[in-house]
Amino acid sequence: MAQTLRRSDPRRSGPPLARPLLAGALVAGALAAVVALPAAPARAGSVTAESIFDRQATRQQARSQVPKGATVTRTVCEDLEVGMDNTRYRCTVYYTMTPAPTPATAAPAPAQP
């Protein structure tokens, strides 16, 4: 006698199309990741400077070390008490760098008859 699985049977795992749909979604996600790889992502970085003079000078010193062409995204400064009523200033500047666009290769002009 043949045994049939009912919807309430614990041996049955989800609707009949769940596994193929899940596998398709995983393949589509992997394909999207591979397609996105050739486009170079923006690089992020940070520069930190410390000084005993003042916060504004420390911030300016850190900003002067950001690479040319970078976009500053955030600046964080903190006052550090180093004892005997002395303060040291530390500023970190965060930036991103987008890769330079590659020039399109020019197609040769069609030959004139």
C-alpha positions as CSV (number, residue, x, y, z in Angstrom):
1,M,0.0,0.0,0.0
2,A,1.4,3.4,-1.0
3,Q,2.0,5.9,1.7
4,T,1.0,9.6,1.0
5,L,2.2,12.6,2.8
6,R,-0.3,15.0,4.2
7,R,0.3,18.7,4.9
8,S,0.4,18.0,8.6
9,D,3.1,15.3,8.2
10,P,6.4,16.3,9.9
11,R,8.4,14.7,7.2
12,R,7.2,17.2,4.7
13,S,9.4,20.4,4.6
14,G,7.4,23.4,3.3
15,P,5.4,23.9,0.2
16,P,6.5,22.0,-2.9
17,L,8.0,25.1,-4.6
18,A,9.9,26.4,-1.6
19,R,13.1,24.6,-2.3
20,P,13.4,25.5,-6.0
21,L,12.5,29.1,-5.2
22,L,15.1,29.3,-2.5
23,A,17.7,27.8,-4.8
24,G,16.8,30.3,-7.5
25,A,17.0,33.2,-5.1
26,L,20.5,32.0,-3.9
27,V,21.7,31.7,-7.5
28,A,20.3,35.2,-8.4
29,G,22.0,36.7,-5.3
30,A,25.3,35.1,-6.1
31,L,25.0,36.3,-9.7
32,A,24.2,39.8,-8.6
33,A,27.3,39.8,-6.3
34,V,29.5,38.6,-9.1
35,V,28.2,41.2,-11.5
36,A,28.7,44.0,-8.9
37,L,32.4,43.0,-8.3
38,P,33.9,44.6,-11.5
39,A,32.7,48.0,-10.4
40,A,35.4,49.2,-8.0
41,P,33.9,50.1,-4.7
42,A,34.6,53.4,-3.0
43,R,37.5,53.2,-0.5
44,A,37.2,54.6,3.0
45,G,39.9,55.7,5.3
46,S,40.7,58.0,8.2
47,V,43.4,60.3,9.3
48,T,44.1,61.1,13.0
49,A,46.1,64.1,14.3
50,E,47.0,65.1,17.9
51,S,48.2,68.4,19.3
52,I,48.6,70.2,22.6
53,F,47.6,73.6,21.2
54,D,43.9,73.7,20.4
55,R,41.1,71.7,18.9
56,Q,40.8,73.9,15.7
57,A,44.5,73.5,14.9
58,T,44.3,69.8,15.4
59,R,41.3,69.5,13.2
60,Q,43.0,71.5,10.5
61,Q,46.2,69.4,10.7
62,A,44.1,66.2,10.3
63,R,42.2,67.6,7.3
64,S,45.5,68.6,5.6
65,Q,46.5,64.9,5.6
66,V,43.4,63.7,3.7
67,P,44.4,62.5,0.2
68,K,43.6,64.8,-2.7
69,G,40.3,64.1,-4.3
70,A,38.8,62.4,-1.2
71,T,35.5,63.5,0.2
72,V,35.4,64.1,4.0
73,T,32.4,62.3,5.5
74,R,32.9,62.9,9.2
75,T,35.2,64.6,11.7
76,V,35.4,63.6,15.3
77,C,37.5,65.5,17.9
78,E,38.1,64.6,21.6
79,D,39.8,66.3,24.5
80,L,42.2,64.1,26.4
81,E,43.1,65.1,30.0
82,V,46.7,64.1,30.4
83,G,47.2,65.3,34.0
84,M,48.3,68.4,35.8
85,D,45.5,70.5,34.1
86,N,46.9,69.7,30.6
87,T,44.7,68.8,27.7
88,R,45.7,67.0,24.5
89,Y,43.4,67.2,21.4
90,R,42.8,64.4,19.0
91,C,40.8,64.7,15.8
92,T,40.0,62.0,13.3
93,V,38.8,62.8,9.9
94,Y,37.0,60.1,7.9
95,Y,36.9,60.2,4.2
96,T,35.9,58.2,1.1
97,M,37.6,57.9,-2.2
98,T,35.7,57.0,-5.3
99,P,37.8,55.5,-8.1
100,A,38.5,57.6,-11.1
101,P,36.2,56.8,-14.0
102,T,38.0,54.9,-16.8
103,P,37.9,56.7,-20.1
104,A,35.8,54.9,-22.7
105,T,37.8,53.5,-25.6
106,A,37.1,55.4,-28.7
107,A,35.8,53.3,-31.6
108,P,37.6,53.7,-34.9
109,A,35.8,55.8,-37.4
110,P,34.2,53.9,-40.2
111,A,36.1,53.7,-43.5
112,Q,34.9,56.1,-46.2
113,P,34.5,54.7,-49.7
